[in-house]
């Protein structure tokens, strides 16, 4: 598709809503007086390859609090369809004048800016890639560091051509399920850390994230994911907190 050149505008779009099924309101649940969304925005803002961050929430009145939180922290907000997430995401990227899009979800408050930069660099420094993620092919990073980067042209084509419900309820299936159309790439960590679960989808997930943030953030607010691995290894009982949680399909 299109050649990625220097000075492209890279916009991170973070999906966020209050009406999640397994743990409603999770994105605004507080740790140390700050909502989880605040941690994710703070960490994503440190990524050097990102030009702008937009929170893509819904027109549902329940998400007023999400919009207020993002705006109070100085970030852009786009509000759109609750069910057609691809439509909402495409409009948010368009409003942000994105050439390249970084997709994040608001249930990942430990997202690592260095990982975001690594995935973004793989696409920005390529002559032909349309999509790169750190989950494509096989997962080696902890769940909760998931980062997808793709051209706006790829997103626009998915928005125009995706017809299946699964292609509208989610953002990128049309892209990664059509390798005959899009050039796809994956990033792997040098060590397989896929057994770590740092996403927030259940009360047990939240308890783990709270323990990690309370244990690391006060003394090291710019912690890396490797700091979290060290903290977990030093507190092995934490592995038991959400080890039985099954990822939604």
MARMAR-427595 format. One line per 2 residues: their letters; for each residue x, y, z of N, C-alpha, C. Coordinates in nm, 3 decimals. Atoms other than C-alpha are relative to their C-alpha. Example, Ala and Ser with C-alpha at 12.3 -4.5 7.8 and 13.67 -1.06 7.14 Angstrom:
<sites>
AS> 0.089 -0.119 0.000 1.230 -0.450 0.780 0.090 0.120 0.000 | -0.082 -0.119 -0.006 1.367 -0.106 0.714 -0.077 0.109 0.073
</sites>
This chain:
<sites>
XX> 0.085 -0.120 0.000 0.000 0.000 0.000 0.088 0.124 0.000 | -0.075 -0.124 0.011 0.159 0.334 0.091 0.136 -0.010 0.066
XX> -0.135 -0.008 -0.056 0.524 0.408 0.161 -0.002 0.091 0.122 | -0.010 -0.081 -0.121 0.586 0.535 0.514 0.125 0.086 -0.009
XX> -0.111 -0.093 0.008 0.802 0.843 0.501 0.020 0.068 0.134 | -0.027 -0.073 -0.124 0.956 1.063 0.768 -0.108 0.106 0.021
XX> 0.091 -0.108 -0.037 0.743 1.317 0.953 -0.146 -0.034 -0.018 | 0.139 0.041 -0.001 0.424 1.115 0.930 -0.058 0.026 0.140
XX> 0.064 -0.025 -0.128 0.177 1.206 1.203 -0.049 -0.132 0.059 | 0.033 0.126 -0.066 0.151 0.912 1.442 -0.093 0.031 0.117
XX> 0.103 -0.028 -0.100 -0.166 0.919 1.652 -0.036 -0.129 0.073 | 0.046 0.112 -0.081 -0.236 0.680 1.937 -0.147 0.022 0.033
XX> 0.143 -0.006 -0.031 -0.607 0.609 1.973 -0.028 -0.108 0.104 | 0.026 0.091 -0.111 -0.711 0.453 2.304 -0.150 -0.021 0.014
XX> 0.141 0.034 -0.020 -1.047 0.276 2.318 -0.031 -0.002 0.150 | 0.035 -0.003 -0.142 -1.221 0.343 2.650 -0.150 0.015 0.015
XX> 0.142 -0.014 -0.031 -1.571 0.289 2.782 -0.028 -0.056 0.138 | 0.035 0.040 -0.136 -1.744 0.235 3.115 -0.081 -0.128 0.004
XX> 0.096 0.110 -0.001 -1.980 -0.045 3.009 0.060 -0.133 -0.039 | -0.060 0.130 0.026 -1.737 -0.334 2.984 -0.081 -0.108 0.073
XX> 0.092 0.102 -0.049 -1.915 -0.663 3.049 0.043 -0.066 0.130 | -0.045 0.076 -0.117 -1.699 -0.838 3.309 0.035 0.089 0.118
XX> -0.035 -0.090 -0.109 -1.588 -0.535 3.511 -0.037 0.142 -0.040 | 0.044 -0.134 0.040 -1.800 -0.226 3.439 0.073 0.109 0.078
XX> -0.065 -0.113 -0.064 -1.627 0.103 3.509 0.148 -0.019 0.028 | -0.138 0.034 -0.036 -1.283 -0.055 3.519 0.099 0.110 -0.036
XX> -0.099 -0.097 0.045 -1.107 0.223 3.327 0.013 0.118 0.095 | -0.004 -0.111 -0.095 -1.192 0.472 3.602 0.023 -0.047 0.143
XX> -0.027 0.050 -0.135 -1.115 0.247 3.899 0.131 0.058 0.051 | -0.118 -0.073 -0.048 -0.864 0.431 4.121 0.104 -0.088 0.069
XX> -0.113 0.055 -0.075 -0.523 0.324 4.246 0.086 0.119 0.041 | -0.078 -0.113 -0.051 -0.330 0.565 4.466 -0.061 0.134 -0.041
XX> 0.070 -0.124 0.030 -0.595 0.826 4.389 -0.007 0.037 -0.146 | 0.000 -0.029 0.143 -0.556 0.806 4.011 -0.073 -0.113 -0.074
XX> 0.069 0.106 0.074 -0.786 0.620 3.766 0.095 -0.075 -0.093 | -0.084 0.080 0.087 -0.641 0.341 3.557 0.023 0.069 -0.134
XX> -0.017 -0.071 0.126 -0.703 0.549 3.245 0.108 0.106 0.012 | -0.103 -0.101 -0.021 -0.483 0.820 3.393 0.140 -0.058 -0.008
XX> -0.131 0.065 0.009 -0.194 0.577 3.431 0.034 -0.031 -0.146 | -0.029 0.038 0.139 -0.229 0.456 3.073 0.033 0.123 -0.084
XX> -0.027 -0.122 0.075 -0.243 0.808 2.932 0.138 0.056 0.035 | -0.131 -0.050 -0.045 0.058 0.913 3.140 0.113 -0.080 -0.064
XX> -0.106 0.086 0.052 0.262 0.616 3.018 0.007 0.011 -0.153 | 0.001 -0.009 0.146 0.153 0.636 2.653 0.060 0.132 -0.047
XX> -0.050 -0.132 0.039 0.243 1.006 2.644 0.152 0.006 -0.001 | -0.146 0.000 -0.001 0.608 0.915 2.705 0.060 -0.068 -0.123
XX> -0.050 0.064 0.122 0.634 0.724 2.376 0.051 0.109 -0.095 | -0.064 -0.104 0.081 0.870 0.922 2.155 -0.052 0.004 -0.144
XX> 0.047 0.005 0.139 0.714 0.812 1.826 -0.143 0.053 -0.016 | 0.140 -0.042 0.004 0.366 0.939 1.917 -0.009 0.152 -0.013
XX> 0.022 -0.143 0.019 0.257 1.280 1.788 -0.119 0.050 0.081 | 0.124 -0.043 -0.064 -0.086 1.288 1.953 -0.071 -0.122 0.057
XX> 0.080 0.108 -0.059 -0.316 1.080 2.174 -0.146 0.044 0.001 | 0.143 -0.025 -0.001 -0.692 1.061 2.130 -0.068 -0.115 0.073
XX> 0.082 0.101 -0.067 -0.930 0.877 2.363 -0.130 -0.014 -0.078 | 0.121 0.027 0.078 -1.208 0.716 2.159 -0.102 -0.067 0.092
XX> 0.104 0.054 -0.086 -1.508 0.673 2.384 -0.135 0.010 -0.072 | 0.129 0.008 0.066 -1.881 0.650 2.316 -0.090 0.119 0.037
XX> 0.097 -0.106 -0.027 -2.180 0.883 2.309 -0.090 -0.035 0.119 | 0.076 0.042 -0.118 -2.329 0.687 2.600 0.029 0.096 0.115
XX> -0.019 -0.093 -0.112 -2.386 0.921 2.897 0.090 -0.058 0.108 | -0.088 0.063 -0.099 -2.203 0.667 3.115 0.145 0.033 -0.026
XX> -0.138 -0.029 0.036 -1.887 0.764 2.929 0.036 0.148 0.010 | -0.033 -0.141 -0.025 -1.909 1.133 3.018 0.122 0.011 0.090
XX> -0.110 -0.005 -0.096 -1.669 1.060 3.302 0.133 -0.033 -0.069 | -0.121 0.033 0.077 -1.418 0.907 3.057 0.047 0.122 -0.077
XX> -0.034 -0.119 0.077 -1.430 1.214 2.836 0.055 0.110 0.090 | -0.046 -0.105 -0.092 -1.393 1.449 3.133 0.139 -0.030 0.051
XX> -0.131 0.039 -0.051 -1.095 1.254 3.266 0.108 0.030 -0.104 | -0.101 -0.020 0.105 -0.908 1.258 2.934 0.021 0.148 -0.027
XX> -0.011 -0.144 0.028 -0.984 1.626 2.870 0.070 0.073 0.114 | -0.063 -0.067 -0.114 -0.879 1.725 3.222 0.150 -0.023 0.003
XX> -0.142 0.031 0.006 -0.541 1.562 3.158 0.065 0.055 -0.128 | -0.055 -0.066 0.118 -0.500 1.751 2.831 0.002 -0.083 -0.127
XX> 0.001 0.088 0.117 -0.579 1.475 2.582 -0.127 0.020 -0.081 | 0.115 -0.011 0.087 -0.811 1.478 2.283 -0.100 -0.112 0.023
XX> 0.107 0.098 -0.018 -1.143 1.295 2.292 -0.086 -0.003 -0.126 | 0.100 0.016 0.105 -1.365 1.157 2.018 -0.108 -0.093 0.054
XX> 0.112 0.082 -0.048 -1.711 1.019 2.100 -0.081 -0.049 -0.119 | 0.072 0.058 0.112 -1.887 0.782 1.865 -0.079 -0.123 0.042
XX> 0.085 0.117 -0.019 -2.073 0.454 1.829 0.055 -0.093 0.109 | -0.041 0.096 -0.103 -2.069 0.212 2.121 0.020 -0.138 -0.059
XX> -0.004 0.136 0.055 -2.123 -0.098 1.908 0.090 -0.012 -0.123 | -0.084 0.002 0.120 -1.950 -0.012 1.579 0.134 0.063 0.035
XX> -0.127 -0.052 -0.050 -1.602 0.022 1.723 0.090 0.041 -0.116 | -0.081 -0.037 0.116 -1.437 0.029 1.380 -0.039 0.140 -0.049
XX> 0.048 -0.133 0.040 -1.653 0.329 1.287 0.052 0.107 0.095 | -0.047 -0.096 -0.100 -1.564 0.507 1.611 0.150 0.022 -0.011
XX> -0.145 -0.008 0.006 -1.198 0.429 1.574 0.046 0.075 -0.125 | -0.034 -0.068 0.125 -1.181 0.540 1.211 -0.024 0.150 0.011
XX> 0.032 -0.142 -0.014 -1.351 0.869 1.295 0.097 0.070 0.095 | -0.096 -0.058 -0.094 -1.117 0.929 1.590 0.135 0.023 -0.068
XX> -0.128 -0.016 0.072 -0.810 0.870 1.372 -0.009 0.110 -0.103 | 0.021 -0.106 0.099 -0.954 1.095 1.103 0.001 0.137 0.067
XX> 0.003 -0.127 -0.073 -1.024 1.369 1.357 0.139 0.040 0.047 | -0.136 -0.027 -0.044 -0.665 1.338 1.475 0.098 0.020 -0.114
XX> -0.083 -0.017 0.119 -0.533 1.372 1.117 0.116 -0.098 -0.003 | -0.104 0.102 -0.009 -0.342 1.046 1.158 0.045 -0.048 -0.137
XX> -0.058 0.073 0.112 -0.108 0.913 0.893 0.025 -0.145 0.040 | -0.027 0.131 -0.059 -0.018 0.621 1.117 -0.073 -0.006 0.133
XX> 0.083 0.016 -0.120 -0.234 0.485 1.399 0.062 -0.104 0.093 | -0.041 0.094 -0.104 -0.126 0.320 1.723 -0.125 -0.035 0.079
XX> 0.122 0.042 -0.068 -0.410 0.117 1.869 0.032 -0.055 0.138 | -0.009 0.047 -0.137 -0.434 0.074 2.245 -0.140 -0.014 0.056
XX> 0.126 0.010 -0.072 -0.715 -0.032 2.477 0.021 0.046 0.143 | -0.015 -0.067 -0.129 -0.784 0.140 2.808 0.008 -0.095 0.119
XX> -0.014 0.096 -0.110 -0.763 -0.180 3.011 0.144 -0.047 0.018 | -0.142 0.036 -0.006 -0.382 -0.184 2.983 0.081 0.112 0.066
XX> -0.065 -0.114 -0.065 -0.254 0.068 3.243 0.151 -0.014 0.017 | -0.145 0.018 -0.010 0.097 -0.083 3.243 0.068 0.008 -0.136
XX> -0.057 -0.009 0.135 0.149 -0.020 2.871 0.137 0.066 0.006 | -0.138 -0.048 -0.008 0.518 0.042 2.807 0.032 0.088 -0.121
XX> -0.029 -0.088 0.113 0.617 0.345 2.596 0.114 -0.049 -0.088 | -0.111 0.052 0.081 0.940 0.175 2.485 -0.048 -0.110 -0.093
XX> 0.058 0.103 0.086 0.740 -0.119 2.352 -0.082 0.064 -0.110 | 0.075 -0.074 0.101 0.505 0.120 2.175 0.094 0.054 -0.107
XX> -0.096 -0.056 0.095 0.805 0.290 2.016 0.062 -0.108 -0.088 | -0.061 0.108 0.078 0.955 -0.041 1.908 -0.095 -0.048 -0.109
XX> 0.097 0.046 0.100 0.637 -0.151 1.733 -0.020 0.108 -0.106 | 0.018 -0.109 0.095 0.587 0.191 1.575 0.119 0.013 -0.093
XX> -0.121 -0.013 0.082 0.947 0.202 1.455 0.004 -0.106 -0.110 | -0.002 0.107 0.101 0.906 -0.131 1.277 -0.081 0.038 -0.122
XX> 0.079 -0.043 0.113 0.634 0.019 1.062 0.055 0.126 -0.065 | -0.048 -0.128 0.053 0.776 0.369 1.026 0.129 -0.015 -0.080
XX> -0.128 0.019 0.067 1.114 0.238 0.915 -0.006 -0.103 -0.113 | 0.020 0.098 0.107 0.967 -0.010 0.668 -0.041 0.072 -0.129
XX> 0.042 -0.054 0.130 0.914 0.051 0.298 -0.139 -0.046 -0.040 | 0.124 0.056 0.054 0.600 -0.159 0.267 -0.098 -0.055 0.103
XX> 0.092 0.056 -0.098 0.444 -0.271 0.596 -0.123 0.089 0.018 | 0.126 -0.069 -0.027 0.080 -0.179 0.652 -0.043 -0.014 0.145
XX> 0.045 0.034 -0.136 0.041 -0.334 0.999 0.112 -0.073 0.072 | -0.095 0.069 -0.087 0.272 -0.437 1.283 -0.060 -0.007 0.139
XX> 0.040 0.009 -0.140 0.190 -0.564 1.630 0.098 -0.089 0.076 | -0.082 0.089 -0.082 0.360 -0.738 1.919 -0.079 -0.123 0.044
XX> 0.076 0.123 -0.023 0.095 -1.011 1.914 -0.018 -0.081 -0.128 | 0.020 0.068 0.128 0.090 -1.102 1.545 0.099 -0.116 -0.014
XX> -0.085 0.119 0.012 0.224 -1.450 1.473 -0.002 -0.080 0.129 | 0.006 0.063 -0.131 0.283 -1.542 1.837 0.024 0.104 0.107
XX> -0.013 -0.093 -0.112 0.259 -1.367 2.170 0.124 -0.034 0.083 | -0.116 0.017 -0.088 0.584 -1.318 2.363 0.004 0.108 0.108
XX> 0.009 -0.105 -0.101 0.504 -0.998 2.554 -0.114 -0.032 0.096 | 0.112 0.018 -0.092 0.283 -0.995 2.864 -0.130 0.053 -0.060
XX> 0.129 -0.054 0.040 -0.087 -0.955 2.793 -0.024 0.127 0.082 | 0.010 -0.129 -0.066 -0.149 -0.592 2.873 0.100 0.100 -0.055
XX> -0.093 -0.087 0.072 0.135 -0.454 2.660 -0.033 0.002 -0.149 | 0.037 0.016 0.140 -0.054 -0.516 2.336 0.000 0.135 -0.073
XX> -0.011 -0.121 0.082 0.027 -0.257 2.070 -0.012 -0.038 -0.146 | 0.015 0.017 0.143 -0.094 -0.250 1.711 0.028 0.134 -0.067
XX> -0.031 -0.122 0.075 0.040 0.004 1.460 -0.030 -0.027 -0.147 | 0.038 0.020 0.139 -0.101 0.048 1.111 -0.019 0.135 -0.068
XX> 0.020 -0.124 0.075 -0.133 0.305 0.837 -0.148 0.039 0.004 | 0.140 -0.043 0.010 -0.445 0.517 0.819 -0.062 -0.056 -0.127
XX> 0.052 0.058 0.124 -0.480 0.389 0.462 -0.054 -0.140 0.023 | 0.048 0.135 -0.030 -0.513 0.034 0.597 -0.129 0.005 0.082
XX> 0.121 -0.015 -0.081 -0.766 0.143 0.859 -0.116 0.047 -0.085 | 0.105 -0.053 0.086 -0.961 0.336 0.598 -0.057 -0.109 -0.090
XX> 0.049 0.109 0.085 -0.980 0.033 0.371 -0.082 -0.100 0.081 | 0.078 0.089 -0.087 -1.095 -0.185 0.662 -0.137 0.060 0.028
XX> 0.126 -0.069 -0.029 -1.364 0.073 0.742 -0.093 -0.003 -0.122 | 0.081 -0.001 0.121 -1.481 0.085 0.380 -0.045 -0.140 -0.041
XX> 0.028 0.132 0.056 -1.470 -0.289 0.307 -0.044 -0.103 0.103 | 0.039 0.097 -0.102 -1.525 -0.468 0.640 -0.150 -0.008 0.015
XX> 0.145 0.017 -0.005 -1.876 -0.609 0.651 -0.046 -0.094 0.111 | 0.040 0.096 -0.102 -1.878 -0.893 0.903 -0.017 0.070 0.134
XX> 0.015 -0.060 -0.133 -2.002 -0.810 1.255 0.132 0.004 0.077 | -0.128 0.004 -0.071 -1.662 -0.916 1.392 0.097 0.105 -0.052
XX> -0.087 -0.101 0.060 -1.498 -0.665 1.156 -0.045 0.141 0.035 | 0.049 -0.131 -0.042 -1.713 -0.379 1.288 0.006 0.015 0.152
XX> -0.005 -0.004 -0.146 -1.719 -0.471 1.657 0.143 0.013 0.051 | -0.142 -0.011 -0.033 -1.338 -0.478 1.657 0.067 0.081 -0.111
XX> -0.063 -0.096 0.090 -1.085 -0.259 1.480 0.083 -0.064 -0.110 | -0.102 0.046 0.094 -0.821 -0.470 1.309 -0.019 -0.138 -0.063
XX> 0.011 0.133 0.063 -0.956 -0.819 1.215 0.003 0.003 -0.152 | 0.000 -0.004 0.147 -1.017 -0.714 0.855 0.142 0.015 -0.053
XX> -0.139 -0.020 0.045 -0.653 -0.608 0.830 0.080 -0.128 0.013 | -0.090 0.114 -0.018 -0.477 -0.907 0.984 -0.057 -0.131 -0.055
XX> 0.057 0.119 0.064 -0.720 -1.159 0.831 0.007 0.004 -0.152 | -0.012 -0.010 0.145 -0.638 -1.038 0.479 0.146 0.027 -0.039
XX> -0.141 -0.018 0.037 -0.265 -1.093 0.423 0.022 0.012 -0.151 | -0.011 -0.018 0.144 -0.333 -1.096 0.050 -0.016 0.147 -0.040
XX> 0.019 -0.143 0.025 -0.420 -0.725 0.076 0.105 0.083 0.071 | -0.086 -0.081 -0.085 -0.203 -0.597 0.358 0.132 -0.072 0.030
XX> -0.130 0.055 -0.041 0.166 -0.648 0.439 0.009 0.010 0.152 | 0.009 0.011 -0.145 0.177 -0.766 0.800 0.135 -0.034 0.062
XX> -0.124 0.030 -0.069 0.461 -0.779 1.051 -0.022 -0.018 0.149 | 0.010 0.024 -0.143 0.518 -0.894 1.408 0.130 0.027 0.071
XX> -0.114 -0.027 -0.086 0.753 -0.801 1.690 -0.002 -0.098 0.116 | -0.010 0.094 -0.112 0.875 -1.055 1.946 0.097 0.052 0.105
XX> -0.093 -0.028 -0.108 1.038 -1.007 2.284 0.107 -0.109 0.002 | -0.108 0.099 -0.002 1.372 -1.180 2.337 -0.029 -0.116 0.095
XX> 0.042 0.103 -0.094 1.219 -1.375 2.627 -0.151 -0.014 -0.006 | 0.143 0.021 0.005 0.875 -1.533 2.617 -0.061 0.030 0.138
XX> 0.065 -0.042 -0.126 0.676 -1.350 2.888 -0.152 -0.005 -0.013 | 0.143 0.003 0.028 0.334 -1.440 2.755 -0.084 -0.057 0.113
XX> 0.076 0.054 -0.113 0.239 -1.611 3.082 -0.045 0.110 0.096 | 0.042 -0.111 -0.085 0.204 -1.269 3.247 -0.132 0.057 -0.054
XX> 0.128 -0.062 0.037 -0.148 -1.121 3.247 -0.014 0.131 0.076 | 0.005 -0.133 -0.061 -0.148 -0.745 3.311 -0.111 0.086 -0.057
XX> 0.117 -0.072 0.046 -0.472 -0.648 3.142 -0.108 -0.007 0.108 | 0.103 -0.006 -0.105 -0.778 -0.557 3.352 -0.135 -0.033 -0.061
XX> 0.129 0.042 0.052 -1.094 -0.749 3.273 -0.089 -0.059 0.109 | 0.074 0.060 -0.111 -1.197 -0.896 3.609 0.047 0.064 0.131
XX> -0.046 -0.053 -0.129 -1.179 -0.799 3.978 0.138 -0.053 0.040 | -0.131 0.056 -0.033 -0.881 -1.032 4.016 0.111 0.070 -0.078
XX> -0.097 -0.076 0.079 -0.700 -0.857 3.732 0.029 0.135 0.066 | -0.018 -0.131 -0.063 -0.759 -0.524 3.905 0.082 -0.011 0.127
XX> -0.077 0.017 -0.123 -0.624 -0.656 4.234 0.148 -0.015 -0.029 | -0.141 0.016 0.037 -0.301 -0.759 4.061 0.059 0.134 -0.043
XX> -0.052 -0.129 0.047 -0.260 -0.425 3.884 0.015 0.097 0.116 | -0.011 -0.089 -0.116 -0.329 -0.241 4.208 0.123 -0.034 0.082
XX> -0.119 0.040 -0.077 -0.062 -0.443 4.388 0.128 0.042 -0.070 | -0.120 -0.039 0.075 0.189 -0.373 4.110 0.022 0.151 0.008
XX> -0.014 -0.145 -0.002 0.120 -0.001 4.097 0.036 0.050 0.140 | -0.030 -0.043 -0.137 0.121 0.038 4.475 0.142 -0.039 0.039
XX> -0.134 0.046 -0.035 0.448 -0.156 4.491 0.112 0.068 -0.076 | -0.105 -0.055 0.086 0.634 0.023 4.211 -0.013 0.150 -0.021
XX> 0.018 -0.136 0.048 0.482 0.357 4.112 0.052 0.109 0.094 | -0.043 -0.112 -0.085 0.552 0.572 4.422 0.150 0.029 -0.007
XX> -0.145 -0.021 0.004 0.929 0.519 4.397 0.056 0.003 -0.142 | -0.049 0.008 0.138 0.956 0.465 4.021 -0.115 0.020 -0.098
XX> 0.118 -0.022 0.084 0.671 0.631 3.826 0.024 -0.025 -0.148 | -0.031 0.028 0.140 0.851 0.575 3.494 0.049 -0.142 -0.020
XX> -0.043 0.139 0.005 0.892 0.202 3.549 -0.022 -0.061 -0.138 | 0.012 0.074 0.126 0.944 -0.030 3.253 -0.068 -0.134 0.026
XX> 0.062 0.131 -0.019 0.778 -0.364 3.191 0.099 -0.098 0.062 | -0.099 0.087 -0.063 1.105 -0.528 3.294 0.003 0.021 0.151
XX> 0.012 -0.025 -0.144 1.070 -0.361 3.635 -0.118 -0.077 0.057 | 0.117 0.074 -0.046 0.726 -0.521 3.661 0.032 -0.149 0.008
XX> -0.040 0.142 -0.004 0.869 -0.863 3.574 0.083 -0.027 0.124 | -0.084 0.018 -0.118 1.132 -0.821 3.846 -0.084 0.005 0.128
XX> 0.087 -0.013 -0.117 0.865 -0.712 4.095 -0.083 -0.126 0.018 | 0.079 0.123 -0.008 0.649 -1.013 4.012 0.086 -0.117 0.045
XX> -0.088 0.111 -0.039 0.943 -1.252 4.041 0.041 0.011 0.147 | -0.032 -0.020 -0.141 1.023 -1.100 4.380 -0.118 -0.020 0.092
XX> 0.124 0.021 -0.077 0.662 -1.146 4.490 -0.082 -0.109 -0.068 | 0.061 0.106 0.081 0.569 -1.485 4.342 -0.146 -0.029 0.032
XX> 0.142 0.023 -0.031 0.235 -1.499 4.524 -0.092 0.081 -0.089 | 0.082 -0.082 0.088 0.113 -1.230 4.288 -0.045 -0.077 -0.124
XX> 0.039 0.080 0.116 0.107 -1.487 4.008 -0.132 -0.073 0.024 | 0.121 0.075 -0.033 -0.178 -1.659 4.191 -0.126 0.085 -0.005
XX> 0.116 -0.088 -0.012 -0.404 -1.354 4.198 -0.097 -0.015 -0.116 | 0.091 0.011 0.116 -0.540 -1.386 3.843 0.041 -0.111 -0.096
XX> -0.054 0.105 0.087 -0.375 -1.702 3.709 -0.111 -0.084 -0.064 | 0.109 0.083 0.051 -0.712 -1.870 3.654 -0.092 0.076 -0.094
XX> 0.088 -0.081 0.085 -0.870 -1.586 3.454 0.021 -0.038 -0.146 | -0.005 0.034 0.142 -0.953 -1.685 3.099 -0.026 0.125 -0.084
XX> 0.017 -0.113 0.090 -0.916 -1.429 2.823 -0.128 -0.018 -0.082 | 0.118 0.006 0.083 -1.239 -1.345 2.645 0.038 -0.025 -0.145
X> -0.027 0.025 0.141 -1.251 -1.477 2.289 -0.070 0.105 -0.085
</sites>
